[in-house]
Amino acid sequence: MSRRLVIHSVLMLMLCLLVGVASVQTVAAEKSTFEQILDRGEIVVGLGLQAPPYGYRNEKHQPVGYDVEVANLIAQELGVKLKVVEVTGPNRIPYLLTKKVDLVIATFGITPERAKSISFTNPYYAASLLIVGSKDADFKGVAGMSGFKVGVPRGTTQDITLTAVAPKGTEIIRYEDDVTTTTALLTRRVDALIHSDLLAHEIIQKNPTKKLEIKGVLRVSPAGIGVREEDGRLLQWLNTFIFCNMTSGKLQELYQATTGTEMTELPMKSF
């Protein structure tokens, strides 16, 4: 065999090896988020922990609440460990898009605007958004908000919904989370705030001296689990998970146990 032929054969062999390695790397890179979760034995879930009873830390600083229980059940049914990453209203979508989390479960109201950048599962619960304000603030409903200061957590369903419907003259003041928004109301820095029904009634009950009342309903807000739009396999599994655990009554049981109230009925056609 000539020297030229030997060199040619060696080069071809090296090329084949390089192509083979590249092919293996490409296959690995093309693994879906769902497959990666199963392979590593861990699911990374973004959870809001400033919104009791959906997500908060107990006296032992452990994450608890309805959303936390849903995340635990997902990990259990996948047969993997749960890793919790705390998120806030403003960073829920950025954390998802930059792959800091596999999915987000954080009182994530389903809206067309958010659906432009991420995908939502079918609803796993729904809450009414209520207007809570001081009895001294003389208005009722959204139409009467002009001239008043209304607090909302930045980037949340409350923020998006109120911004779209608030009458001219309403001063919307945005805070980083539910806790600071509630504090703003209790310290009279705002005249009212928007909260889910459970949180709204809890604020009133826990602060009887503040003379608060429900001033109206903003909207009914179904919540979904957020995933990246390219993660179709994960989305399909999560929708199956929600369907099975909703029809069995498991999610309703978790909701009752963590919130102390019955879940608002969701139309089955949603599934």
C-alpha positions as CSV (number, residue, x, y, z in Angstrom):
1,M,0.0,0.0,0.0
2,S,1.4,3.4,-1.0
3,R,2.2,6.1,1.6
4,R,-0.5,8.4,0.1
5,L,-3.1,5.6,0.4
6,V,-2.2,5.0,4.0
7,I,-2.5,8.7,4.8
8,H,-5.8,8.9,3.0
9,S,-7.2,5.9,4.9
10,V,-6.1,7.4,8.2
11,L,-7.7,10.7,7.4
12,M,-10.9,9.0,6.4
13,L,-11.0,7.0,9.7
14,M,-10.4,10.2,11.7
15,L,-13.2,11.9,9.8
16,C,-15.6,9.0,10.5
17,L,-14.7,9.1,14.2
18,L,-15.3,12.9,14.4
19,V,-18.6,12.5,12.6
20,G,-19.6,9.8,15.0
21,V,-18.7,11.9,18.1
22,A,-20.6,14.8,16.7
23,S,-23.6,12.6,16.0
24,V,-23.6,11.4,19.6
25,Q,-23.3,15.0,20.9
26,T,-26.1,16.1,18.7
27,V,-28.4,13.3,19.9
28,A,-27.5,14.2,23.5
29,A,-28.2,17.9,22.8
30,E,-31.6,17.1,21.3
31,K,-32.9,15.3,24.4
32,S,-36.1,17.0,25.5
33,T,-36.5,18.6,28.9
34,F,-38.8,15.7,29.9
35,E,-36.0,13.2,29.0
36,Q,-33.4,15.2,30.9
37,I,-35.6,15.3,34.0
38,L,-35.9,11.5,33.9
39,D,-32.2,11.0,33.2
40,R,-30.9,13.2,36.1
41,G,-33.6,12.0,38.5
42,E,-34.6,15.5,39.5
43,I,-37.1,18.1,38.5
44,V,-36.3,21.8,39.1
45,V,-39.5,23.7,39.8
46,G,-39.9,27.5,40.2
47,L,-42.2,28.2,43.2
48,G,-43.6,31.5,44.5
49,L,-43.1,31.4,48.3
50,Q,-44.5,34.8,49.2
51,A,-48.2,33.9,48.5
52,P,-49.8,31.9,51.3
53,P,-51.7,29.6,51.3
54,Y,-50.4,28.7,47.8
55,G,-46.7,29.0,48.5
56,Y,-44.8,30.1,51.6
57,R,-42.3,28.9,54.2
58,N,-43.4,27.4,57.5
59,E,-41.8,28.0,60.9
60,K,-39.1,25.5,60.0
61,H,-38.4,27.5,56.8
62,Q,-39.7,24.7,54.6
63,P,-41.7,25.4,51.5
64,V,-45.4,24.6,52.0
65,G,-48.8,25.4,50.4
66,Y,-51.0,24.2,47.5
67,D,-48.5,24.9,44.7
68,V,-45.7,23.2,46.7
69,E,-47.9,20.1,47.2
70,V,-48.7,20.0,43.5
71,A,-44.9,20.1,42.7
72,N,-44.3,17.3,45.2
73,L,-47.0,15.2,43.6
74,I,-45.5,15.8,40.1
75,A,-42.0,14.7,41.3
76,Q,-43.6,11.6,43.0
77,E,-45.4,10.5,39.9
78,L,-42.3,11.1,37.7
79,G,-40.3,9.1,40.2
80,V,-37.7,11.9,40.6
81,K,-36.5,14.2,43.4
82,L,-37.9,17.8,43.7
83,K,-35.6,20.8,43.7
84,V,-37.3,24.1,44.6
85,V,-36.1,27.4,43.2
86,E,-37.9,30.4,44.6
87,V,-39.3,32.8,42.0
88,T,-41.2,36.1,42.1
89,G,-43.9,37.6,39.9
90,P,-41.4,39.6,37.7
91,N,-38.8,36.8,37.3
92,R,-41.1,33.8,36.7
93,I,-40.9,34.0,32.9
94,P,-37.2,35.0,32.7
95,Y,-36.2,32.0,35.0
96,L,-38.1,29.7,32.7
97,L,-36.7,31.1,29.4
98,T,-33.1,31.0,30.7
99,K,-33.6,27.4,31.9
100,K,-33.0,28.1,35.5
101,V,-36.1,26.0,36.1
102,D,-37.8,23.2,34.2
103,L,-41.3,24.6,34.9
104,V,-43.1,27.2,37.1
105,I,-45.9,26.6,39.6
106,A,-46.5,30.0,41.2
107,T,-50.1,31.2,41.1
108,F,-49.4,31.7,37.4
109,G,-52.6,33.2,35.9
110,I,-53.1,32.2,32.3
111,T,-53.2,35.2,30.0
112,P,-52.8,35.7,26.2
113,E,-49.9,38.1,26.7
114,R,-47.9,35.6,28.7
115,A,-48.7,32.8,26.2
116,K,-46.8,34.8,23.6
117,S,-43.5,33.7,25.2
118,I,-44.3,30.5,27.2
119,S,-46.8,27.7,27.2
120,F,-49.4,26.9,29.9
121,T,-50.9,23.7,31.0
122,N,-54.7,23.3,31.4
123,P,-55.8,25.0,34.7
124,Y,-55.1,23.2,37.9
125,Y,-57.2,25.7,40.0
126,A,-58.9,29.0,39.5
127,A,-59.2,32.0,41.8
128,S,-61.2,35.2,41.8
129,L,-59.2,38.4,41.8
130,L,-60.8,40.7,44.4
131,I,-60.3,44.4,45.1
132,V,-59.5,45.0,48.8
133,G,-59.5,48.5,50.2
134,S,-60.0,50.7,53.2
135,K,-63.6,51.5,54.1
136,D,-62.5,55.1,54.1
137,A,-61.7,54.9,50.4
138,D,-65.1,55.9,48.9
139,F,-65.3,53.7,45.8
140,K,-66.8,50.4,44.6
141,G,-65.6,48.2,41.7
142,V,-63.1,49.0,39.0
143,A,-65.1,51.8,37.6
144,G,-64.7,53.8,40.8
145,M,-60.9,53.6,41.1
146,S,-60.1,56.9,39.4
147,G,-58.3,59.2,41.8
148,F,-57.2,56.3,44.1
149,K,-53.9,54.5,44.6
150,V,-54.1,50.7,43.9
151,G,-51.2,48.3,44.7
152,V,-50.3,45.2,42.7
153,P,-47.3,42.8,42.7
154,R,-45.3,43.7,39.6
155,G,-45.8,41.5,36.5
156,T,-48.5,39.3,38.0
157,T,-52.0,38.6,36.7
158,Q,-53.3,41.3,39.1
159,D,-50.9,43.8,37.4
160,I,-51.7,42.8,33.8
161,T,-55.5,42.6,34.4
162,L,-55.8,45.9,36.3
163,T,-53.6,47.8,33.8
164,A,-55.9,46.8,31.0
165,V,-59.1,47.9,32.7
166,A,-58.3,50.6,35.2
167,P,-60.1,53.9,34.4
168,K,-58.1,57.0,33.7
169,G,-56.9,58.7,36.8
170,T,-56.1,55.4,38.7
171,E,-52.6,55.4,40.1
172,I,-51.3,51.8,39.9
173,I,-48.3,51.3,42.2
174,R,-46.3,48.1,41.6
175,Y,-44.4,46.2,44.2
176,E,-42.1,43.2,44.0
177,D,-44.3,40.6,45.7
178,D,-47.6,40.0,47.6
179,V,-46.1,40.7,51.0
180,T,-44.9,44.2,50.2
181,T,-48.1,44.9,48.4
182,T,-50.1,43.9,51.4
183,T,-47.8,46.0,53.7
184,A,-48.4,49.0,51.5
185,L,-52.2,48.7,52.1
186,L,-51.9,48.1,55.8
187,T,-49.6,51.2,56.1
188,R,-52.0,53.4,54.0
189,R,-49.5,53.9,51.2
190,V,-52.2,52.6,48.8
191,D,-55.9,52.8,49.1
192,A,-56.6,49.3,47.8
193,L,-54.9,46.2,46.3
194,I,-55.8,43.3,44.1
195,H,-55.5,39.8,45.5
196,S,-56.9,36.3,45.0
197,D,-60.0,35.5,46.9
198,L,-58.3,33.4,49.6
199,L,-55.6,36.0,50.2
200,A,-58.0,38.9,50.2
201,H,-60.3,37.4,52.8
202,E,-57.3,36.4,54.9
203,I,-55.9,40.0,54.9
204,I,-59.3,41.3,56.1
205,Q,-59.7,38.7,58.9
206,K,-56.1,39.1,60.2
207,N,-56.3,42.9,60.3
208,P,-59.7,43.8,61.9
209,T,-58.4,47.2,63.2
210,K,-57.5,48.3,59.6
211,K,-61.2,48.5,58.6
212,L,-60.8,46.8,55.3
213,E,-63.5,45.5,52.9
214,I,-64.0,43.8,49.5
215,K,-64.7,46.5,47.0
216,G,-65.5,44.3,44.0
217,V,-64.4,41.5,41.7
218,L,-61.7,42.2,39.1
219,R,-61.9,38.8,37.3
220,V,-61.9,35.0,37.7
221,S,-58.3,33.9,37.0
222,P,-57.5,30.2,36.1
223,A,-53.9,29.3,37.0
224,G,-51.7,27.0,34.9
225,I,-48.2,25.5,35.1
226,G,-45.7,27.4,32.9
227,V,-43.3,25.6,30.6
228,R,-41.1,26.6,27.7
229,E,-43.0,26.6,24.4
230,E,-40.6,24.1,22.8
231,D,-41.2,21.5,25.7
232,G,-44.2,19.8,24.1
233,R,-43.5,16.4,25.6
234,L,-43.3,17.9,29.1
235,L,-46.5,19.9,28.5
236,Q,-48.3,16.7,27.3
237,W,-47.3,14.8,30.4
238,L,-48.3,17.7,32.7
239,N,-51.8,18.0,31.1
240,T,-52.2,14.2,31.5
241,F,-51.1,14.6,35.2
242,I,-53.7,17.4,35.8
243,F,-56.5,15.5,34.0
244,C,-55.9,12.3,36.0
245,N,-55.6,14.0,39.4
246,M,-58.5,16.3,38.8
247,T,-60.8,13.6,37.7
248,S,-59.7,11.4,40.7
249,G,-60.3,14.3,43.1
250,K,-56.6,14.3,44.3
251,L,-56.0,18.0,43.4
252,Q,-59.2,19.0,45.0
253,E,-58.2,17.2,48.2
254,L,-54.8,18.9,48.2
255,Y,-56.5,22.3,47.7
256,Q,-58.9,21.7,50.6
257,A,-56.1,20.5,52.9
258,T,-53.8,23.5,52.2
259,T,-56.3,26.4,51.8
260,G,-59.2,25.3,54.0
261,T,-61.7,25.9,51.2
262,E,-63.1,24.0,48.3
263,M,-61.6,24.5,44.9
264,T,-63.6,26.6,42.4
265,E,-65.1,24.2,39.9
266,L,-63.3,24.1,36.6
267,P,-65.1,23.2,33.4
268,M,-64.0,19.7,32.3
269,K,-63.9,20.9,28.7
270,S,-60.7,22.7,29.7
271,F,-59.1,19.3,29.8
